[in-house]
Amino acid sequence: MIMPNIGAIIAWGLITAFFIPDGWTPNEKIATMVGPTIIYLLPILIAYTGGKIVYDVRGGVVGATSVIGVIMATSDPLFVGDEGASPMFLGAMIMGPLTAYLMKRLDALWAGRIRPGFEMLVDNFSAGILAGLMAIGGMFALAPVLREIISWLGTGVSFLVDHSLLPATSLFIEPAKVMFLNNAINHGVLTPLGVQEAAEQGKSILFMLEANPGPGLGLLLAYTFFGRGVAKAAAPGAVIIQFFGGIHEVYFPFVLMKPKMILATVAGAMTGIALMTAFDVGLRAPAAPGSIFAVYAQTPGGDFLGISAGVFGAALVSFLVGAVLLRLDRSDDEGDLAGATTQMESLKGKESAAARSLSTQRDPQGGPIRSIVFACDAGMGSSAMGASVLRRKIEAAGHADVTVVNQAIASLDDVYDVVVSHQDLSARARERTPSATHVTVENFMGSPRYDEIVEMVAAANSDTGGPQPAGDSAGSDAEILAAESVVLSGTATNRDDAITEAGRLLVDAGAVDPSYVDSMHEREQSVSTAMGNLLAIPHGTNEAKDSIHRTALSFVRYSEDIDWAGKPTRFVIGIAGAGKDHLPVLGQIAQVFSDPDKVAELEGAQSVEAVRAILGEVVSHPRAHT
């Protein structure tokens, strides 16, 4: 909810820093925007964003409307008296998604039961009534509770400041940052309290408790000089992103891979806060993101020395503690930066592009990359298509000597240079191949990680060329995708029924036993076979190969999207692979579904033969292409 609105928070901070009476260029008229922006605009934006996440635009609208009650109850003199306004970021983060969720549940009650012609009437009035009731409820029920919470927190902060205990907050804040509670702490608690303090005193040190880039800078410098392997290679790049770009999350994997390193950031943060407290300095507004540029942009004119001491003092202590910890580490474990990045992304709830760009770097001493393997549960479907897409990219980049194969995780040996696996299977793949560089993907068909792998190969291999190992030429003259196994108008409306429909076609073709369909469902419970680009390729588990009589495919097209683990799907290709003769077919299918024009042709195909023609003649006679 907070991150999409960082731009608006920065805009408010810059207006505050420049145009309030004590700002760089005071302007009374422009300064009138400061109060309404922080009291009304930002909470409404946050509530809208939270509602939209839950229930798209409709959820955003009711969420934004509902928060006005909490805003007025914490800013209007009728409610707060002489206490002053309290920006309701926390209230917005509650009311926005809560109201959107209730709207979603309410709409579900009468879905399909409204008479034609009355849909707009019901939709508009139901949204208006719910949003109004939630606004009133927020005003009289939630707002008093939030006012008390803010008051308690303010009292607690005052106690910490008065007793010189503010540095102790780092014992909580620094570990919480790594666990991705930083936004809730910074923007949900520290920012509202800091805004109040800044309104009264012109600045607040609370804006620096979480945003100080010094501790992360010191940690990354310690890895730069005393780290090993991939972490040492990635740390210098992370320094630039973290300190100047303000993306603190790039150093989180460096802590997660060696948890004791949290001591370095805690010590650094405590030092920085102690120094800034001693200098009696603070910022006019939040530094978002936590870049040194953003920090200096919000620094009052007379506070640059104290702020600089807090930032670079924190960096120095964090560096010294981190260096000692790394030097005392006598274990042979260099740390798994890619694994720690995956762990961080699971905490965050989404992929971190900045951290990923660093975690895919290899140890410069790791040698050239000659073999890449795609690993999945069965080694016959998802991994085969992913391998086909990457193989073409690798060959197009001129690295013909690099082999790209696919394999079941249970059959992996620790002989590969790079292992690519779905993010849900990464831990198992790492157990089987601890010596390899691991790359995790979410979408096998079109992952941006493939371009990163190509760059990794180019950086690692100083010598390219040589013969490409011959592929498996096993094949069959029988049709793999028979005409009777192609259905242009599937009847399923959900994922499980679609799997069954594709599986029954394989059974009817005599390619598999009925038990194979059950194994297709079992495989889906492990990792989704949705490939992206409207395609899913359900197939059985590795243990179900005994129920396969011959290699075969089935093809089902649907007129409406099927929700396949959150990915829209219209094409379902069932796979039964007895050997490896289906792999060229999957390569051809991967090539087709990587091309948006081909996907559009499949959507418009009017006959079974048209579908087979688009997929390519290899679908009918794979031997000629093996």
Stockholm file with secondary structure:
# STOCKHOLM 1.0

chainA/1-626         MIMPNIGAIIAWGLITAFFIPDGWTPNEKIATMVGPTIIYLLPILIAYTGGKIVYDVRGGVVGATSVIGVIMATSDPLFVGDEGASPMFLGAMIMGPLTAYLMKRLDALWAGRIRPGFEMLVDNFSAGILAGLMAIGGMFALAPVLREIISWLGTGVSFLVDHSLLPATSLFIEPAKVMFLNNAINHGVLTPLGVQEAAEQGKSILFMLEANPGPGLGLLLAYTFFGRGVAKAAAPGAVIIQFFGGIHEVYFPFVLMKPKMILATVAGAMTGIALMTAFDVGLRAPAAPGSIFAVYAQTPGGDFLGISAGVFGAALVSFLVGAVLLRLDRSDDEGDLAGATTQMESLKGKESAAARSLSTQRDPQGGPIRSIVFACDAGMGSSAMGASVLRRKIEAAGHADVTVVNQAIASLDDVYDVVVSHQDLSARARERTPSATHVTVENFMGSPRYDEIVEMVAAANSDTGGPQPAGDSAGSDAEILAAESVVLSGTATNRDDAITEAGRLLVDAGAVDPSYVDSMHEREQSVSTAMGNLLAIPHGTNEAKDSIHRTALSFVRYSEDIDWAGKPTRFVIGIAGAGKDHLPVLGQIAQVFSDPDKVAELEGAQSVEAVRAILGEVVSHPRAHT
#=GR chainA/1-626 SS CCGGGHHHHHHHHHHHHHHSTTSSSCCHHHHTTHHHIIIIIHHHHHHHHHHHHHHHHHHHHHHHHHTHHHHHHTTSHHHHTTSCCCCCHHHHHHHHHHHHHHHHHHHHHTTTTSCTTCHHHHHHHHHHHHHHHHHHHIIIIIHHHHHHHHHHHHHHHHHHHHTTCGGGGHHHHHHHHHTTCHHHHIIIIIHHHHHHHHHHHSCBGGGHHHHCSHHHHHHHHHHHHHCCHHHHHHHHHHHIIIIITCCGGGGHHHHHTSGGGHHHHHHHHHHHHHHHHHHTCCBSSCCSSCCHHHHHHTCCGGGHHHHHHHHHHHHHHHHHHHHHHHHHCCCSCCCCHHHHHHHHHHHHTSCCHHHHHHHTCCCGGGCCCCEEEEEESSSSSHHHHHHHHHHHHHHHTTCTTCEEEEEEGGGCCTTCSEEEEETTTHHHHHHHCTTSEEEEESCTTTCTHHHHHHHHHHHHCSCCCCCCCCCCCCCCSSCSSCGGGEESSCCCCSHHHHHHHHHHHHHHTTSBCTHHHHHHHHHHHHSCCEEETEEECCBCCGGGGGGBCSCEEEEEEEEEEEEETTEEEEEEEEEECSSSTTHHHHHHHHHHHTCHHHHHHHHHCCSHHHHHHHHCGGGTCGGGGC
#=GC SS_cons         CCGGGHHHHHHHHHHHHHHSTTSSSCCHHHHTTHHHIIIIIHHHHHHHHHHHHHHHHHHHHHHHHHTHHHHHHTTSHHHHTTSCCCCCHHHHHHHHHHHHHHHHHHHHHTTTTSCTTCHHHHHHHHHHHHHHHHHHHIIIIIHHHHHHHHHHHHHHHHHHHHTTCGGGGHHHHHHHHHTTCHHHHIIIIIHHHHHHHHHHHSCBGGGHHHHCSHHHHHHHHHHHHHCCHHHHHHHHHHHIIIIITCCGGGGHHHHHTSGGGHHHHHHHHHHHHHHHHHHTCCBSSCCSSCCHHHHHHTCCGGGHHHHHHHHHHHHHHHHHHHHHHHHHCCCSCCCCHHHHHHHHHHHHTSCCHHHHHHHTCCCGGGCCCCEEEEEESSSSSHHHHHHHHHHHHHHHTTCTTCEEEEEEGGGCCTTCSEEEEETTTHHHHHHHCTTSEEEEESCTTTCTHHHHHHHHHHHHCSCCCCCCCCCCCCCCSSCSSCGGGEESSCCCCSHHHHHHHHHHHHHHTTSBCTHHHHHHHHHHHHSCCEEETEEECCBCCGGGGGGBCSCEEEEEEEEEEEEETTEEEEEEEEEECSSSTTHHHHHHHHHHHTCHHHHHHHHHCCSHHHHHHHHCGGGTCGGGGC
//
